[in-house]
Amino acid sequence: MSKVQTGLRYSAEHEWINAESPAVIGISQVAADALGDIVFVDLPEVGSTITVGAIVGEVESTKSVSEIYTPVAGEVVEVNDEVVADPALLNSDPYGAAWLFKVAVTEEGPLLSAEQYAADNNGEL
């Protein structure tokens, strides 16, 4: 079972978001485990305006390519250059060092609690 971090909210597309301002976005361990060894990450540009549910990047593994959907709308204020330089961080620390980008949020899309997300995705709290 993949770990689901409590204290975060999740999208049905496997992104997590914290409640801070600016909000931090990442992908869940459920997604990272399903992808396998991650070798490439493409993130939105700082200053770009994003809308709920839009494709804002991609994660590529040795098995497949998966798109990153944003669970919120707003302006991208920071991206994690470390995860771009070392995509394997998504496999080893998806809730910590491998956060993807930060957003000044203007609108939220539908989000799940950690408990709901874990139940829906056979995750472990």
Secondary structure, 3 states (H helix, E strand, C coil): CEECCCCCEECCCCEEECCCCCEEEEECHHHHHHHCCEEEEECCCCCCEECCCCEEEEEEECCCEEEEECCEEEEEEEECHHHHHCCCHHHHCCCCCCCCEEEEEEEECCCEEHHHHHHHCCEEC
